[in-house]
Amino acid sequence: MNQNQKTQNPPEMASLLLGAGFALASLIILPAVAQRVGLGSSVTIALRGALMRAANRF
């Protein structure tokens, strides 16, 4: 493994973890919080879409 591959690994792992965190938030945490607060399903879907778009940017 050369030096270039070693330096690229941590940013890739960070991006992967950040994307997984956004996916977890949009699929599990967001609907639970929305139900608890009383948000409508359309607002929840819009927030889920925004989180998934943010996850795709990283």
Secondary structure, DSSP 8 states (H G I E B T S, - for coil): --HHHHHHHHHHHHHHHHHHHHHHIIIIIHHHHHHHHT--HHHHHHHHHHHHHHHHH-
